[in-house]
C-alpha cells in the first residue's frame, strides 16, 4: 500500500488482517515515499528507533498486544478501518511528521 499511489481501504484491510494481535505490539508507519507498513515492535527495540525520521515520515501510536487493533477481526471492523484510513490519508495530505496520537477507538 502506498499513499502516493491511490490507496484503498481494501489495501489497509489486507495489511491489518495480515497481522496477529497476539504476537505483540504493532505500529502502523509511513515512509517518505508513502509506503505504509504495520510492523511488530520487538520488546527490546529502543523507543527512539520508532521515531527515526530518516526512515519514518509519520507513525501512529503503538497498538498494544491483545487490544484487537490488528488481525482478521480488526480488519472486519468497518468503523476501525475507516477511522485509520481517514487518519492516515489526512496525515499524508497535510504532510504531518512524527508520531500521530489520534484518539484510539473506544472499547465497548
Secondary structure, DSSP 4 states (H G I P E B T S, - for coil): -BTTS---HHHHHHHHHTS-GGG--EEEEE-TT-BEEEEE--TT--GGGGG-TTT-SEEEPPBPTTSSSSSHHHHH-HHHHHHHHHHHHHHHHTT--EEE-PPPPPP-
